Amino acid sequence: FKKAIAIDIDEDSIENAKEYFKINKVTDNIKLYKKDIYEIKEKNFDVIYANILRNVIENNLYSIYNKLKTGGKLFISGVLADEENKISESLRKNNFRIINKRFKSEWLGIYAVKE
Protein backbone atom coordinates (compact mmCIF):
# COMPACT_ATOMS: atom_id res chain seq x y z
CA PHE A 1 0.00 0.00 0.00
CA LYS A 2 1.19 3.49 -0.77
CA LYS A 3 -0.90 4.97 2.02
CA ALA A 4 -3.08 3.66 4.81
CA ILE A 5 -5.28 4.78 7.67
CA ALA A 6 -4.99 2.99 11.00
CA ILE A 7 -7.44 3.44 13.86
CA ASP A 8 -7.84 2.21 17.40
CA ILE A 9 -9.46 3.54 20.55
CA ASP A 10 -6.95 2.06 22.98
CA GLU A 11 -4.06 4.36 23.95
CA ASP A 12 -1.60 1.46 24.42
CA SER A 13 -2.43 0.16 20.94
CA ILE A 14 -1.85 3.61 19.47
CA GLU A 15 1.56 3.89 21.16
CA ASN A 16 2.53 0.38 20.01
CA ALA A 17 1.48 1.21 16.45
CA LYS A 18 3.61 4.37 16.44
CA GLU A 19 6.61 2.37 17.62
CA TYR A 20 6.16 -0.30 14.93
CA PHE A 21 5.58 2.30 12.22
CA LYS A 22 9.01 3.76 13.08
CA ILE A 23 10.69 0.34 13.19
CA ASN A 24 9.23 -0.55 9.80
CA LYS A 25 9.89 2.91 8.33
CA VAL A 26 6.27 3.48 7.29
CA THR A 27 5.44 6.49 9.47
CA ASP A 28 5.02 8.74 6.42
CA ASN A 29 2.68 6.25 4.71
CA ILE A 30 0.20 5.67 7.52
CA LYS A 31 -2.14 8.16 9.15
CA LEU A 32 -2.98 7.01 12.68
CA TYR A 33 -6.12 8.03 14.58
CA LYS A 34 -7.34 7.34 18.08
CA LYS A 35 -10.97 7.26 16.96
CA ASP A 36 -13.83 4.99 16.01
CA ILE A 37 -14.32 4.37 12.29
CA TYR A 38 -17.44 6.56 12.10
CA GLU A 39 -15.36 9.52 13.37
CA ILE A 40 -12.84 9.60 10.53
CA LYS A 41 -13.55 11.73 7.48
CA GLU A 42 -11.76 9.55 4.90
CA LYS A 43 -13.88 7.23 2.76
CA ASN A 44 -13.87 5.24 -0.49
CA PHE A 45 -11.36 2.74 0.83
CA ASP A 46 -10.23 -0.11 -1.39
CA VAL A 47 -9.63 -2.36 1.62
CA ILE A 48 -10.62 -2.41 5.28
CA TYR A 49 -9.05 -4.87 7.67
CA ALA A 50 -10.78 -5.39 11.03
CA ASN A 51 -9.04 -7.45 13.68
CA ILE A 52 -11.36 -7.26 16.65
CA LEU A 53 -14.19 -9.11 18.37
CA ARG A 54 -17.36 -10.05 16.47
CA ASN A 55 -19.69 -7.77 18.41
CA VAL A 56 -17.47 -4.75 17.72
CA ILE A 57 -17.37 -5.58 14.01
CA GLU A 58 -21.14 -6.05 13.90
CA ASN A 59 -21.72 -2.75 15.71
CA ASN A 60 -19.58 -1.01 13.07
CA LEU A 61 -20.72 -2.74 9.86
CA TYR A 62 -22.80 0.25 8.80
CA SER A 63 -19.76 2.54 9.03
CA ILE A 64 -17.47 -0.03 7.44
CA TYR A 65 -19.90 -0.41 4.53
CA ASN A 66 -20.11 3.37 4.05
CA LYS A 67 -16.33 3.81 4.18
CA LEU A 68 -15.64 1.15 1.51
CA LYS A 69 -16.06 1.87 -2.16
CA THR A 70 -18.31 -0.47 -4.15
CA GLY A 71 -16.38 -3.68 -4.70
CA GLY A 72 -14.14 -2.82 -1.75
CA LYS A 73 -12.63 -5.68 0.20
CA LEU A 74 -13.24 -6.40 3.88
CA PHE A 75 -10.90 -8.71 5.74
CA ILE A 76 -11.95 -9.80 9.22
CA SER A 77 -10.00 -11.62 11.92
CA GLY A 78 -10.24 -11.85 15.67
CA VAL A 79 -13.58 -13.65 15.53
CA LEU A 80 -14.03 -16.98 17.27
CA ALA A 81 -14.74 -19.88 14.92
CA ASP A 82 -17.90 -20.82 16.80
CA GLU A 83 -19.32 -17.38 15.92
CA GLU A 84 -19.15 -18.10 12.19
CA ASN A 85 -22.91 -18.21 11.64
CA LYS A 86 -23.56 -14.96 13.53
CA ILE A 87 -20.91 -12.91 11.73
CA SER A 88 -21.78 -14.43 8.34
CA GLU A 89 -25.45 -13.52 8.77
CA SER A 90 -24.54 -9.97 9.85
CA LEU A 91 -22.33 -9.53 6.80
CA ARG A 92 -25.06 -10.73 4.42
CA LYS A 93 -27.66 -8.46 6.07
CA ASN A 94 -25.28 -5.52 5.55
CA ASN A 95 -24.77 -6.21 1.82
CA PHE A 96 -21.42 -7.94 1.97
CA ARG A 97 -20.73 -11.02 -0.15
CA ILE A 98 -18.50 -13.54 1.59
CA ILE A 99 -15.74 -14.72 -0.73
CA ASN A 100 -13.72 -16.94 1.59
CA LYS A 101 -13.49 -18.17 5.17
CA ARG A 102 -10.43 -19.63 6.84
CA PHE A 103 -10.20 -21.37 10.18
CA LYS A 104 -7.12 -21.71 12.36
CA SER A 105 -7.48 -23.27 15.77
CA GLU A 106 -10.40 -21.47 17.42
CA TRP A 107 -10.19 -18.42 15.12
CA LEU A 108 -12.00 -17.41 11.94
CA GLY A 109 -10.84 -15.19 9.11
CA ILE A 110 -13.25 -13.82 6.51
CA TYR A 111 -12.77 -12.13 3.17
CA ALA A 112 -15.90 -10.30 1.99
CA VAL A 113 -16.73 -7.72 -0.68
CA LYS A 114 -19.07 -4.73 -0.54
CA GLU A 115 -21.84 -5.17 -3.08
C-alpha positions as CSV (number, residue, x, y, z in Angstrom):
1,F,0.0,0.0,0.0
2,K,1.2,3.5,-0.8
3,K,-0.9,5.0,2.0
4,A,-3.1,3.7,4.8
5,I,-5.3,4.8,7.7
6,A,-5.0,3.0,11.0
7,I,-7.4,3.4,13.9
8,D,-7.8,2.2,17.4
9,I,-9.5,3.5,20.5
10,D,-6.9,2.1,23.0
11,E,-4.1,4.4,23.9
12,D,-1.6,1.5,24.4
13,S,-2.4,0.2,20.9
14,I,-1.8,3.6,19.5
15,E,1.6,3.9,21.2
16,N,2.5,0.4,20.0
17,A,1.5,1.2,16.5
18,K,3.6,4.4,16.4
19,E,6.6,2.4,17.6
20,Y,6.2,-0.3,14.9
21,F,5.6,2.3,12.2
22,K,9.0,3.8,13.1
23,I,10.7,0.3,13.2
24,N,9.2,-0.5,9.8
25,K,9.9,2.9,8.3
26,V,6.3,3.5,7.3
27,T,5.4,6.5,9.5
28,D,5.0,8.7,6.4
29,N,2.7,6.3,4.7
30,I,0.2,5.7,7.5
31,K,-2.1,8.2,9.2
32,L,-3.0,7.0,12.7
33,Y,-6.1,8.0,14.6
34,K,-7.3,7.3,18.1
35,K,-11.0,7.3,17.0
36,D,-13.8,5.0,16.0
37,I,-14.3,4.4,12.3
38,Y,-17.4,6.6,12.1
39,E,-15.4,9.5,13.4
40,I,-12.8,9.6,10.5
41,K,-13.5,11.7,7.5
42,E,-11.8,9.6,4.9
43,K,-13.9,7.2,2.8
44,N,-13.9,5.2,-0.5
45,F,-11.4,2.7,0.8
46,D,-10.2,-0.1,-1.4
47,V,-9.6,-2.4,1.6
48,I,-10.6,-2.4,5.3
49,Y,-9.0,-4.9,7.7
50,A,-10.8,-5.4,11.0
51,N,-9.0,-7.5,13.7
52,I,-11.4,-7.3,16.7
53,L,-14.2,-9.1,18.4
54,R,-17.4,-10.1,16.5
55,N,-19.7,-7.8,18.4
56,V,-17.5,-4.7,17.7
57,I,-17.4,-5.6,14.0
58,E,-21.1,-6.1,13.9
59,N,-21.7,-2.7,15.7
60,N,-19.6,-1.0,13.1
61,L,-20.7,-2.7,9.9
62,Y,-22.8,0.2,8.8
63,S,-19.8,2.5,9.0
64,I,-17.5,0.0,7.4
65,Y,-19.9,-0.4,4.5
66,N,-20.1,3.4,4.1
67,K,-16.3,3.8,4.2
68,L,-15.6,1.2,1.5
69,K,-16.1,1.9,-2.2
70,T,-18.3,-0.5,-4.2
71,G,-16.4,-3.7,-4.7
72,G,-14.1,-2.8,-1.8
73,K,-12.6,-5.7,0.2
74,L,-13.2,-6.4,3.9
75,F,-10.9,-8.7,5.7
76,I,-11.9,-9.8,9.2
77,S,-10.0,-11.6,11.9
78,G,-10.2,-11.8,15.7
79,V,-13.6,-13.6,15.5
80,L,-14.0,-17.0,17.3
81,A,-14.7,-19.9,14.9
82,D,-17.9,-20.8,16.8
83,E,-19.3,-17.4,15.9
84,E,-19.1,-18.1,12.2
85,N,-22.9,-18.2,11.6
86,K,-23.6,-15.0,13.5
87,I,-20.9,-12.9,11.7
88,S,-21.8,-14.4,8.3
89,E,-25.4,-13.5,8.8
90,S,-24.5,-10.0,9.8
91,L,-22.3,-9.5,6.8
92,R,-25.1,-10.7,4.4
93,K,-27.7,-8.5,6.1
94,N,-25.3,-5.5,5.5
95,N,-24.8,-6.2,1.8
96,F,-21.4,-7.9,2.0
97,R,-20.7,-11.0,-0.1
98,I,-18.5,-13.5,1.6
99,I,-15.7,-14.7,-0.7
100,N,-13.7,-16.9,1.6
101,K,-13.5,-18.2,5.2
102,R,-10.4,-19.6,6.8
103,F,-10.2,-21.4,10.2
104,K,-7.1,-21.7,12.4
105,S,-7.5,-23.3,15.8
106,E,-10.4,-21.5,17.4
107,W,-10.2,-18.4,15.1
108,L,-12.0,-17.4,11.9
109,G,-10.8,-15.2,9.1
110,I,-13.3,-13.8,6.5
111,Y,-12.8,-12.1,3.2
112,A,-15.9,-10.3,2.0
113,V,-16.7,-7.7,-0.7
114,K,-19.1,-4.7,-0.5
115,E,-21.8,-5.2,-3.1
